[in-house]
Amino acid sequence: MSTIRVVWGSASAPTRMSSYDAALAEAGICDYNLVAVSSVIPAGVEVDPVGTAPDLGPAGERLTVVEARASTAGPGRASAALSWVQSADGGPGLFYETSGEMDADDVRTRVLEGLETGMGLREWEFGEVHDRVESVEAKSGAYTTAIVVAVYGESEPIF
């Protein structure tokens, strides 16, 4: 594994699950089984914010991810944020995620505060902080989901 891709999307649909699936489709990862990990970036790995994932392998395989996800029934707002920082010397790094029914500025503030706290727990020398926010208005009568997902490498067989 040499790249972690950051992808994002948002969508509305008649059910919470279908809006989530549609947001995953917008991000290019709806055909995989997502397996969540805590938020440590391995040393020597590039983090690339690409928006929509390229082909990551056959449908039905496993993707290792860190995911920020917010779903709401409209009217309202769904916002998801992912922030990250890597060690200045090419060592490990961190992702932090948050989400909720708040505006983009609030979710960005919260995710950056969380990342700052995580950085304070470690004795690493950190480089530049990055973040990505997906925030969308939820219309009345539909469910809306916003996601930002860090995808570790390519898919792997489940069996």
C-alpha positions as CSV (number, residue, x, y, z in Angstrom):
1,M,0.0,0.0,0.0
2,S,1.5,3.3,-1.0
3,T,-1.5,5.7,-1.2
4,I,-4.5,6.6,0.9
5,R,-7.1,8.4,-1.2
6,V,-9.5,10.9,0.4
7,V,-12.9,10.8,-1.4
8,W,-16.2,12.5,-0.7
9,G,-19.8,12.7,-1.7
10,S,-23.3,13.5,-0.7
11,A,-26.8,12.4,-1.9
12,S,-30.4,12.4,-1.1
13,A,-32.8,9.4,-1.4
14,P,-36.0,8.0,0.1
15,T,-34.3,6.1,3.0
16,R,-31.2,6.7,5.2
17,M,-29.4,3.6,3.7
18,S,-30.2,4.5,0.1
19,S,-28.9,8.1,0.6
20,Y,-25.7,6.6,2.2
21,D,-25.3,4.2,-0.8
22,A,-25.8,7.1,-3.2
23,A,-23.2,9.2,-1.4
24,L,-20.8,6.2,-1.6
25,A,-21.5,6.0,-5.3
26,E,-20.7,9.7,-5.8
27,A,-17.3,9.0,-4.0
28,G,-16.7,6.0,-6.2
29,I,-16.7,3.4,-3.4
30,C,-20.3,1.9,-3.4
31,D,-19.3,-1.5,-4.7
32,Y,-17.0,-2.4,-1.8
33,N,-17.4,-3.6,1.8
34,L,-16.0,-0.9,4.0
35,V,-14.0,-2.0,7.1
36,A,-13.3,0.9,9.5
37,V,-10.0,1.3,11.3
38,S,-9.0,3.8,13.9
39,S,-7.2,6.8,12.6
40,V,-3.4,6.2,12.3
41,I,-1.7,6.8,9.0
42,P,1.2,4.4,8.5
43,A,4.7,5.8,7.9
44,G,5.8,6.5,4.4
45,V,2.3,6.6,2.9
46,E,1.0,9.4,0.6
47,V,-2.4,10.9,1.3
48,D,-4.1,12.1,-1.9
49,P,-7.4,14.0,-1.8
50,V,-9.0,12.8,-5.1
51,G,-12.7,13.4,-4.6
52,T,-13.8,10.3,-6.5
53,A,-12.0,7.0,-6.2
54,P,-10.5,5.3,-9.3
55,D,-11.2,1.6,-9.8
56,L,-9.9,-0.1,-6.7
57,G,-10.6,-3.7,-7.6
58,P,-13.4,-6.1,-8.0
59,A,-16.9,-5.4,-6.6
60,G,-17.6,-7.1,-3.2
61,E,-14.1,-6.9,-1.9
62,R,-13.0,-5.2,1.3
63,L,-11.7,-1.6,1.6
64,T,-10.0,-0.4,4.7
65,V,-11.3,3.1,5.6
66,V,-11.6,5.9,8.0
67,E,-15.0,7.4,7.5
68,A,-16.8,10.6,8.5
69,R,-20.5,10.2,7.8
70,A,-23.7,12.3,8.6
71,S,-27.2,11.3,7.6
72,T,-30.4,13.3,8.4
73,A,-34.0,13.4,7.4
74,G,-34.8,16.8,5.9
75,P,-35.2,19.6,6.4
76,G,-31.8,20.1,7.9
77,R,-28.1,19.8,7.0
78,A,-25.7,16.9,7.0
79,S,-22.0,17.7,7.4
80,A,-19.0,15.4,7.5
81,A,-15.3,16.4,8.0
82,L,-12.0,14.5,7.9
83,S,-8.7,16.2,8.8
84,W,-5.2,14.7,8.6
85,V,-1.6,15.4,9.4
86,Q,1.6,13.4,8.8
87,S,4.9,13.4,10.6
88,A,7.3,16.0,9.3
89,D,10.0,13.2,8.9
90,G,7.9,10.8,6.9
91,G,6.8,8.9,10.0
92,P,3.2,8.1,10.9
93,G,0.3,10.5,10.9
94,L,-3.3,10.8,12.1
95,F,-6.8,11.2,10.6
96,Y,-9.6,12.6,12.7
97,E,-13.2,12.6,11.7
98,T,-16.4,14.2,12.8
99,S,-19.9,14.7,11.5
100,G,-23.4,15.9,12.4
101,E,-26.3,18.2,11.7
102,M,-24.3,21.4,11.7
103,D,-22.9,23.8,9.1
104,A,-19.6,23.4,7.3
105,D,-17.7,25.9,9.6
106,D,-18.8,24.2,12.8
107,V,-17.9,20.7,11.6
108,R,-14.5,22.0,10.3
109,T,-13.8,23.7,13.7
110,R,-14.6,20.5,15.6
111,V,-12.5,18.2,13.4
112,L,-9.5,20.4,13.6
113,E,-9.9,20.7,17.4
114,G,-10.0,16.9,17.6
115,L,-6.9,16.6,15.4
116,E,-5.1,19.1,17.5
117,T,-5.9,17.0,20.6
118,G,-4.7,13.8,19.0
119,M,-1.4,15.5,18.0
120,G,-1.0,16.6,21.6
121,L,-1.1,12.9,22.7
122,R,1.9,12.0,20.6
123,E,5.5,13.0,20.7
124,W,5.8,13.2,16.9
125,E,6.9,16.3,15.0
126,F,4.0,17.0,12.6
127,G,3.8,18.7,9.2
128,E,1.0,20.6,7.6
129,V,-2.6,20.0,8.6
130,H,-5.2,19.3,5.9
131,D,-9.0,18.9,6.0
132,R,-12.0,18.2,3.8
133,V,-15.6,19.0,4.6
134,E,-18.7,17.8,2.8
135,S,-21.8,19.7,3.8
136,V,-25.2,19.5,2.1
137,E,-28.7,20.8,2.8
138,A,-31.3,18.1,3.3
139,K,-34.6,18.9,1.7
140,S,-37.9,18.0,3.3
141,G,-39.2,14.5,2.5
142,A,-35.9,12.9,1.8
143,Y,-32.9,11.5,3.7
144,T,-29.5,13.1,3.0
145,T,-26.0,11.8,3.7
146,A,-22.6,13.5,3.5
147,I,-19.4,11.5,3.6
148,V,-15.6,12.0,3.6
149,V,-13.6,8.8,3.5
150,A,-9.9,7.9,3.6
151,V,-9.4,4.7,1.6
152,Y,-6.3,2.8,2.4
153,G,-4.8,1.3,-0.8
154,E,-6.9,-1.0,-3.0
155,S,-9.5,-3.6,-2.3
156,E,-8.7,-7.0,-0.9
157,P,-10.6,-10.3,-1.2
158,I,-12.9,-11.1,1.8
159,F,-12.5,-14.8,1.2
